[in-house]
């Protein structure tokens, strides 16, 4: 999943399909504006409960940061979202393995 955070809105990065599981292997965030920026990642489950994964994590100017160092499993209908403190500064690359249970 490749996402350019062009706004400061909470942005869906990935939604696990029904009858599937997903293993997030890696989340890489790159700052390309030269000013630094904070990012927040959350997971919303099927019951609409929101869980914080990273809160106001600073991504330094012109750097790339590996945020996830261990695999993370998402259940069906879980939604991974990200929100940047500034628009047009961060790019996200998430490596996700999707496993259909059918």
URJO-V689702 format. One record per residue. N is the residue number from 1. PSI is psi in degrees with one decimal (none if undefined). Layout:
# URJO-V689702
N&PSI ; N&PSI
This chain:
# URJO-V689702
1&124.9 ; 2&125.9 ; 3&131.9 ; 4&116.4 ; 5&92.1 ; 6&-8.0 ; 7&177.9 ; 8&11.7 ; 9&155.3 ; 10&120.0 ; 11&131.5 ; 12&125.6 ; 13&-40.5 ; 14&142.4 ; 15&126.5 ; 16&125.9 ; 17&160.4 ; 18&149.3 ; 19&28.2 ; 20&163.2 ; 21&157.2 ; 22&139.9 ; 23&114.9 ; 24&115.8 ; 25&-30.6 ; 26&143.7 ; 27&116.4 ; 28&133.4 ; 29&131.7 ; 30&133.8 ; 31&123.8 ; 32&8.4 ; 33&-17.6 ; 34&14.7 ; 35&-7.6 ; 36&155.1 ; 37&151.6 ; 38&149.1 ; 39&144.9 ; 40&131.2 ; 41&136.6 ; 42&160.9 ; 43&128.0 ; 44&125.7 ; 45&-179.1 ; 46&-23.3 ; 47&9.3 ; 48&15.6 ; 49&138.3 ; 50&130.4 ; 51&133.5 ; 52&127.3 ; 53&-50.3 ; 54&133.8 ; 55&118.4 ; 56&45.6 ; 57&123.4 ; 58&128.9 ; 59&113.6 ; 60&160.7 ; 61&128.1 ; 62&37.3 ; 63&162.7 ; 64&131.6 ; 65&129.0 ; 66&111.2 ; 67&-36.3 ; 68&120.0 ; 69&-11.0 ; 70&151.2 ; 71&147.3 ; 72&128.7 ; 73&130.1 ; 74&139.3 ; 75&170.2 ; 76&140.1 ; 77&5.8 ; 78&143.8 ; 79&122.6 ; 80&125.7 ; 81&154.5 ; 82&149.8 ; 83&126.8 ; 84&150.2 ; 85&-22.0 ; 86&145.5 ; 87&154.1 ; 88&35.9 ; 89&-24.3 ; 90&140.9 ; 91&140.9 ; 92&134.1 ; 93&117.4 ; 94&127.2 ; 95&114.8 ; 96&129.1 ; 97&117.5 ; 98&132.0 ; 99&114.6 ; 100&133.1 ; 101&-4.1 ; 102&none
